[in-house]
Amino acid sequence: MQRRQLIFWGLIGSAVIALSAVFLALKSKVRSSLPAAAHYEKLPEKFNQALQSARTAVTANGHDLDAVRKLARLYQANRLYAEARACYRMIELSAPGLTARDHYYLADIAQNENDLAGAQAELRAVLKLEPNYVPARLGLAETMFKSGREDDAAKEYAAVLAIEPTQPQASLGLVRLALQRGDDDAAVARLEELMASHPEATAGAALFAQILERRGETERATAMTLWSRQKHEPALIDPWLNAMQVDCYDPLRLALLFEEFLAAGQLTEALPFLDRIEELDPKSWTPQLLRGWSQERAGHHREAVEAYRLALKKGGNPERICPLLTTSLLAVPDLPEAARMLAEYYGKLPESVPLLLSYTEVAVRLGDEKLARTLLAKLLELDPYLYTPNMSLAKILWTAGERDAAVQCLLRIVKVFPVDVASRGLLGQYYLEKADAAPAIRPLEEALAHVPPQTPAQERLTAMLGKAYLLVGNAAAEQRRFGEAVDYADKAIRLFPSELQAYALKANGCIQLFQYQRAAEALVAMAALEPQNPTILLSLGDVVYQDGKADQARGYWEKAGPLVATGDAELRAALDLRLSGHITAETFK
Amino acid sequence: MNFQHLRIGIVALLVAFGIYFVVNRDGWSPPVTAVKVAARPEPDQAVAPSDTLGLGYFAQRQIGRPPDGPPWVTDLLIVDLDQDGLKDILVCDAHLNRVSWIRQIRLGVFEEQDIGETIAGPAHVEVADLNGDGHLDVLVSAMGVIPPSNMKTGSVIVLVNDGTNHFTNRVLLENVARVSYVAAADLNKDGRLDLVVGQFGYIEGEIRWMENLGNWQFKSHALLDLPGVIHAPAADLTGSGNLDIVALVSQDSEEVHAFMGDGQGHFRDRVLYGSTNKDYGSSGLIIGDVNKDGRPDIVYTNGDGFDYATPGPRPWHGVQWLENLGDGKFTYHRVGDFPGCYSPVLVDLDGDGDQDIVASSGFNDWNDKRAVSLMCFENDGTNHFIPRVLAHAPTHLIVVKAADMFNDGRIELVTGAFMFYPPYDRTSRITLWEHKK
């Protein structure tokens, strides 16, 4: 071979080899972007096994992009976002690059990392490739709204409605934008449309109720409020994001997915997540706790009981589980079993407030007074201001005639619960029965301020308070504290405008205070109530006379005359004395 | 092919593989178990005193009344209520339905007394001289019931100070969705203090401002029809001289709103930032100048755990700040993760001249003894924050406040505990975190 040929072939060979090296280097650079291998101790072993398989698939298939994609989703589904992002970067560097779904997942990562601008960029990339994927466009609108870009958000919400004309989240987004602009009418019009097409849109219903209330449409607002509380708003259907759930091995994330579906009222969709948590971590008691809780919410009490029992068996925290189990057992109902179970755990944790709360409730319901007393006393020693235990113990003691002890419970309730009527009513009754009316007044006044009007409770409280005012007023008058007596009489009159004793108290007090005009007013009211009573007229005449109105007084005395009973010589004599004109300072004593 | 070709080929191959190995240095690492992402270590049981931010930086002292059962402190405020030069603490106790005053009667000596009458579910406390008589009145937002509820049990109550430290309840608003926030500010520049009221509610809630018409008469103006209001302080965000209102709205919204004021009582609603995670758990917001550029920034936490099926922390809980760039523009910065995070406080805790952020945890996983209850995010001087654990116990700390309690130039902390769910084995009510002697 000629020297020139040799050089030529040598150069060709070198170029080929150099190109190969560059190719290898580039390929290896792609491969080098794989996240470092790691063993994640916080995640279940099954995840680590799946991870190893996914990584092996990547290397075995010569960095096949679908394998890298699967790896990326595995990382992402388990909240390992940095690792997932590294995988997506590998895909991005290779032809044909990221798909719409890849961008969507990157947007999800950005949102989870509170990077709204990053999420918007990814969502725009999604929409370039898949302009009609509604969750992406909705996501873009939401992220824009949450970054304060109202106009851009409005365009995207409108674009969603162009694809799906009654899409509820987009409609609600536009409602919120209208409200931000202060355009209530536009908001209301859109809410009317939304509720007509999506009656299950409870967030919209709640917002609508508030606007209606603000606009004075109270009746419709109340109806809308009730509606919003009856329904669950279904979760947005997002097939791409939902597809990632199969790769989730993270029990916490699975529990959150469970909660999400449960909150949307989709129990059937929610429960499989608990199955998966159990599968991943058979020793965990959390799925059984959540299963019991969701079954109880759905009214499946027996299923709830079974789930809670299993949670306890797996070593779950009795302070968390037993109160829930008690609720379900009471709903079954199986009181004896509840009592047995609580006795067992209370024996192990005698200072536990949550256990005592449940155990006292069961003891009260069982009617086991001795046990209830012991447990309630212990509970109130640990936590003195609990409402139900104080009330329960008060009732037991009250019924047993131990009212002084019962009052201690009632006083604790009154101290802490400013609007509780029952405790205040009982306290009032207690003091009145002890003929110690003064301390009855305040609790009764407070109770009356919070009792629903025109109810038997209001009647009872009013009667007791009126009585208390009179007793305290009379006592004050006896101690010559007439001003105070008149004040109480006025209070009693406000409660019972037809109560003679109250007017009498007032009249007497006013006379002692030389307030004849006020005394006369009270007596006039009395006379109106008992027009045939000559004594009232006599007194009225006396008061008016002392107020310097002799003629008017005479009129009252004359009016009283024919009303005096034939046998009532004393009253007749008193009237005659006055009508004879021989009136001295002694006459009115 | 002769040997020369072979040599060239071998050399070229070696060069190519050399490049390959240089570029792909990580490619030959063992396939698995190279790195162990391990769980956190157990905390030190006995904490030695320390001069650097971290465990042992503070000594704890319980002040005020001992707890009667699991405490439900919902808020506290450090303020010199009686204007005697010593800082006191106002406490909202939702277990006792009381607002109490932990009075510093002598330097370092505290006594607690109830003020006013009972208030159902007190949630937030502020002070202001509402009637202009020169004495600080106490403003209280009351939820009626603290756990999630749709009942219209909310109220706004002022405890009017008669000047002799005797306080009388006066109801300013009642029978509305649960009120979580109230503060006083002259929003329309008429010389009277108006009120900003946040109603958390549950499914329904709102933000309103109440125009002070004088003589204890107020007129309500709706600002936002959304439930979940946590805090809504007023500040001049743009330097316009007009007060704006910044509101943190949780529930399904998880947004920070700015109601930009024109000084005439008109406000324009803007969303400054929001999370798309409906379970974000927004829990507290304050306004302060984080980067000391003269513009008020916003610091807020997310860590609320009231309404989860399983109460407790979530991985996204933590602290963030919205940097005020001027012209009404804000940019989001994550400060750090902190499960169950509540009650942000902006303070130069270590006295190095920059603003640190202190927060507490109300809803951490308290079955785990390593769970953190009090944290300082130490500013490294460039507004990057390094998490410093201050305490693992006591637990359930829903509120923390900071002040120089003893007028010695050093910052103390005061925390309040809200023990909503077990375990109750590391209880406290009001804790003073003071420097060791």
Interface residues (C-beta under 8 A of the other chain):
Chain A: M1 L6 W9 G10 G13 S14 I17 A18 S20 A21 V22 L24 A25 S28 K29 R31 S32 A36 A37 A38 H39 Y40 E41 K42 N48 Q52 R55 T56 T59 R79 Q111 N112 E113 N114 L116 A119 G139 E142 T143 F145 K146 S147 G148 E150 L179 Q180 T202 A203 A206 L207 A209 Q210 I211 R214 T225 S228 R229 L252 A255 L256 F258 E259 E260 L262 T286 L289 L290 W293 S294 N317 E319 R320 S352 V353 P354 L382 D383 P384 Y385 L386 K415 V416 F417 P418 V419
Chain B: N2 Q4 H5 I8 G9 A12 L13 V15 A16 F17 I19 Y20 V23 N24 R25 D26 G27 S29 P30 P31 V32 T33 A34 V35 K36 V37 A38 A39 D68 G69 P70 H95 L96 N97 R98 E117 T118 I119 A120 N150 I203 E204 E206 A222 L224 D225 L226 P227 D252 E255 D269 R270 V271 L272 Y273 G274 S275 T276 N277 D279 Y308 A309 T310 R314 P315 W316 Q320 F330 Y332 R334 N367 Y421 P422 P423 Y424
